[in-house]
Amino acid sequence: MKVKRNLAISESGFLFNPSTGDSFSVNPIGQDIIKGLKDGLSESEIQDSLFDKYDANKSTLEKDFYDFINQLKNYKLLENE
């Protein structure tokens, strides 16, 4: 799973899709997920890094991770594989 190559991502969590003109803001956890995807990490590697970094229980973090991934898919911000 990868974010679209042309997706512009700022360090402050602002996303811009030049294909559609849509823009989005994400929180720090969303930024970490997107960075992990861009770096080619697996889903489990991203989740492990989030669990290490943030004080959340594993089931909540996993649910939030997949909710965020589904939002990225809904807004067509991920490459088709």
N, CA, C and O of each residue as an XYZ file, in Angstrom:
324
protein
N       0.847     -1.161      0.000
C       0.000      0.000      0.000
C       0.906      1.242      0.000
O       1.828      1.357      0.808
N       0.622      2.154     -0.914
C       1.434      3.367     -1.030
C       0.533      4.567     -1.274
O      -0.529      4.452     -1.885
N       0.980      5.732     -0.781
C       0.261      6.962     -1.102
C       0.608      7.355     -2.534
O       1.676      7.011     -3.041
N      -0.288      8.066     -3.167
C      -0.047      8.492     -4.547
C       1.241      9.311     -4.633
O       1.552     10.111     -3.751
N       1.960      9.092     -5.697
C       3.257      9.760     -5.857
C       3.140     11.273     -5.969
O       4.026     11.997     -5.514
N       2.061     11.757     -6.567
C       1.944     13.200     -6.762
C       1.307     13.921     -5.576
O       1.111     15.136     -5.622
N       0.985     13.186     -4.520
C       0.385     13.789     -3.334
C       1.427     14.648     -2.618
O       2.491     14.159     -2.239
N       1.112     15.927     -2.439
C       2.020     16.838     -1.734
C       1.702     16.787     -0.246
O       0.546     16.906      0.157
N       2.732     16.610      0.557
C       2.560     16.472      2.000
C       3.509     17.432      2.706
O       4.725     17.364      2.526
N       2.935     18.335      3.517
C       3.779     19.270      4.260
C       4.123     18.682      5.622
O       3.480     17.735      6.076
N       5.124     19.235      6.266
C       5.523     18.772      7.589
C       4.486     19.103      8.654
O       4.503     18.522      9.739
N       3.588     20.028      8.354
C       2.560     20.416      9.317
C       1.279     19.579      9.184
O       0.309     19.818      9.903
N       1.271     18.595      8.264
C       0.114     17.729      8.126
C      -0.887     18.162      7.081
O      -2.029     17.703      7.096
N      -0.489     19.034      6.176
C      -1.361     19.486      5.105
C      -1.104     18.614      3.883
O       0.040     18.468      3.451
N      -2.164     18.032      3.322
C      -2.059     17.199      2.127
C      -2.753     17.899      0.977
O      -3.812     18.502      1.148
N      -2.144     17.814     -0.206
C      -2.745     18.401     -1.401
C      -2.650     17.390     -2.530
O      -1.571     16.889     -2.846
N      -3.797     17.099     -3.134
C      -3.851     16.189     -4.269
C      -3.978     17.031     -5.536
O      -5.066     17.523     -5.833
N      -2.888     17.207     -6.290
C      -2.951     18.056     -7.480
C      -3.839     17.489     -8.587
O      -4.282     18.232     -9.463
N      -4.098     16.198     -8.557
C      -4.971     15.593     -9.572
C      -6.409     16.075     -9.442
O      -7.112     16.225    -10.441
N      -6.846     16.318     -8.201
C      -8.237     16.710     -7.969
C      -8.378     18.130     -7.431
O      -9.455     18.721     -7.502
N      -7.280     18.679     -6.888
C      -7.350     19.990     -6.249
C      -7.813     19.927     -4.807
O      -7.964     20.959     -4.153
N      -8.040     18.712     -4.303
C      -8.488     18.542     -2.920
C      -7.334     18.727     -1.947
O      -6.191     18.379     -2.244
N      -7.652     19.281     -0.778
C      -6.645     19.414      0.280
C      -7.232     18.896      1.583
O      -8.444     18.922      1.797
N      -6.344     18.428      2.443
C      -6.740     17.807      3.700
C      -5.731     18.184      4.772
O      -4.580     18.501      4.472
N      -6.167     18.148      6.010
C      -5.267     18.299      7.150
C      -5.342     17.019      7.968
O      -6.425     16.476      8.191
N      -4.183     16.539      8.413
C      -4.159     15.339      9.243
C      -3.447     15.644     10.551
O      -2.606     16.540     10.629
N      -3.802     14.878     11.574
C      -3.174     15.046     12.880
C      -1.812     14.337     12.896
O      -1.459     13.681     11.916
N      -1.047     14.453     13.976
C       0.284     13.836     14.021
C       0.281     12.322     13.778
O       1.206     11.802     13.154
N      -0.734     11.613     14.256
C      -0.782     10.171     14.013
C      -0.997      9.905     12.522
O      -0.381      9.004     11.952
N      -1.871     10.690     11.896
C      -2.078     10.570     10.452
C      -0.797     10.860      9.686
O      -0.496     10.191      8.698
N      -0.046     11.850     10.135
C       1.237     12.163      9.505
C       2.184     10.973      9.615
O       2.872     10.635      8.652
N       2.221     10.334     10.790
C       3.105      9.185     10.971
C       2.692      8.018     10.071
O       3.548      7.318      9.531
N       1.389      7.810      9.911
C       0.915      6.737      9.038
C       1.318      7.019      7.598
O       1.828      6.136      6.907
N       1.092      8.242      7.148
C       1.440      8.592      5.771
C       2.941      8.495      5.546
O       3.379      8.008      4.504
N       3.730      8.950      6.503
C       5.184      8.845      6.375
C       5.599      7.382      6.279
O       6.447      7.030      5.459
N       5.005      6.525      7.115
C       5.320      5.099      7.048
C       4.973      4.502      5.701
O       5.733      3.700      5.158
N       3.822      4.891      5.155
C       3.427      4.400      3.831
C       4.409      4.875      2.765
O       4.813      4.105      1.894
N       4.786      6.143      2.840
C       5.747      6.683      1.865
C       7.098      5.994      1.966
O       7.788      5.812      0.963
N       7.476      5.607      3.194
C       8.762      4.941      3.405
C       8.723      3.460      3.065
O       9.738      2.770      3.158
N       7.542      2.965      2.668
C       7.422      1.577      2.260
C       7.294      0.580      3.404
O       7.525     -0.615      3.219
N       6.924      1.069      4.592
C       6.754      0.170      5.723
C       5.472     -0.641      5.569
O       4.514     -0.196      4.937
N       5.468     -1.832      6.152
C       4.261     -2.663      6.130
C       3.256     -2.109      7.139
O       3.598     -1.284      7.987
N       2.021     -2.573      7.032
C       0.985     -2.138      7.973
C       1.387     -2.455      9.408
O       1.216     -1.624     10.300
N       1.920     -3.653      9.635
C       2.301     -4.031     11.003
C       3.476     -3.203     11.506
O       3.532     -2.875     12.691
N       4.416     -2.856     10.626
C       5.543     -2.007     11.032
C       5.061     -0.614     11.424
O       5.542     -0.040     12.401
N       4.122     -0.076     10.670
C       3.575      1.245     10.986
C       2.833      1.190     12.316
O       3.011      2.063     13.166
N       2.006      0.172     12.497
C       1.256      0.041     13.746
C       2.194     -0.121     14.942
O       1.961      0.474     15.994
N       3.246     -0.917     14.791
C       4.214     -1.093     15.878
C       4.881      0.223     16.246
O       5.072      0.521     17.424
N       5.238      1.013     15.227
C       5.894      2.298     15.510
C       4.925      3.265     16.201
O       5.330      4.029     17.077
N       3.650      3.230     15.809
C       2.651      4.075     16.466
C       2.453      3.650     17.918
O       2.353      4.490     18.812
N       2.397      2.341     18.144
C       2.214      1.819     19.493
C       3.385      2.212     20.399
O       3.199      2.517     21.577
N       4.603      2.199     19.821
C       5.786      2.601     20.589
C       5.781      4.097     20.902
O       6.259      4.521     21.954
N       5.238      4.885     19.985
C       5.312      6.348     20.111
C       4.172      6.952     20.928
O       4.372      7.936     21.640
N       2.976      6.365     20.827
C       1.800      6.959     21.452
C       1.259      6.066     22.567
O       1.384      4.842     22.522
N       0.668      6.697     23.547
C       0.094      5.980     24.682
C      -1.360      5.622     24.360
O      -2.290      6.354     24.700
N      -1.527      4.481     23.700
C      -2.867      4.013     23.341
C      -2.868      2.495     23.412
O      -1.835      1.853     23.222
N      -4.035      1.927     23.687
C      -4.050      0.463     23.700
C      -4.053     -0.047     22.264
O      -4.488      0.643     21.342
N      -3.567     -1.253     22.099
C      -3.319     -1.798     20.773
C      -4.594     -1.931     19.934
O      -4.565     -1.649     18.736
N      -5.696     -2.349     20.528
C      -6.918     -2.529     19.744
C      -7.480     -1.186     19.263
O      -7.985     -1.091     18.145
N      -7.395     -0.164     20.094
C      -7.850      1.170     19.680
C      -6.973      1.706     18.566
O      -7.468      2.249     17.579
N      -5.676      1.552     18.728
C      -4.747      2.041     17.715
C      -4.960      1.308     16.387
O      -4.934      1.930     15.324
N      -5.168      0.002     16.445
C      -5.383     -0.772     15.223
C      -6.673     -0.334     14.525
O      -6.692     -0.178     13.304
N      -7.747     -0.137     15.288
C      -9.011      0.319     14.706
C      -8.838      1.691     14.055
O      -9.292      1.909     12.932
N      -8.181      2.613     14.760
C      -7.955      3.954     14.216
C      -7.081      3.906     12.966
O      -7.303      4.664     12.021
N      -6.096      3.024     12.959
C      -5.226      2.867     11.792
C      -6.056      2.478     10.566
O      -5.943      3.097      9.508
N      -6.883      1.456     10.719
C      -7.669      1.001      9.568
C      -8.765      1.997      9.181
O      -9.105      2.101      8.002
N      -9.313      2.720     10.133
C     -10.256      3.790      9.800
C      -9.571      4.854      8.942
O     -10.143      5.334      7.964
N      -8.336      5.220      9.318
C      -7.594      6.229      8.566
C      -7.252      5.712      7.164
O      -7.384      6.444      6.183
N      -6.814      4.456      7.070
C      -6.497      3.869      5.758
C      -7.739      3.882      4.871
O      -7.648      4.194      3.684
N      -8.895      3.546      5.437
C     -10.134      3.570      4.654
C     -10.471      4.977      4.176
O     -10.983      5.150      3.070
N     -10.190      5.985      5.001
C     -10.408      7.372      4.565
C      -9.472      7.721      3.407
O      -9.887      8.368      2.445
N      -8.221      7.297      3.496
C      -7.282      7.541      2.390
C      -7.792      6.885      1.105
O      -7.704      7.468      0.024
N      -8.322      5.677      1.234
C      -8.875      4.980      0.066
C     -10.091      5.707     -0.474
O     -10.223      5.877     -1.686
N     -10.990      6.142      0.419
C     -12.205      6.845     -0.017
C     -11.871      8.108     -0.796
O     -12.554      8.447     -1.763
N     -10.818      8.803     -0.374
C     -10.433     10.042     -1.050
C      -9.432      9.802     -2.182
O      -8.875     10.741     -2.750
N      -9.217      8.505     -2.495
C      -8.350      8.097     -3.605
C      -6.925      8.673     -3.464
O      -6.343      9.178     -4.423
N      -6.391      8.578     -2.243
C      -5.054      9.065     -1.978
C      -4.015      7.942     -1.947
O      -2.832      8.188     -1.711
N      -4.468      6.708     -2.189
C      -3.562      5.562     -2.235
C      -3.456      5.048     -3.659
O      -4.409      5.145     -4.433
N      -2.294      4.500     -4.006
C      -2.095      3.901     -5.317
C      -2.906      2.615     -5.404
O      -3.054      1.902     -4.412
N      -3.427      2.322     -6.577
C      -4.082      1.025     -6.800
C      -3.013     -0.032     -6.909
O      -2.011      0.152     -7.601
N      -3.226     -1.143     -6.223
C      -2.229     -2.207     -6.267
C      -2.780     -3.420     -6.954
O      -2.082     -4.425     -7.088
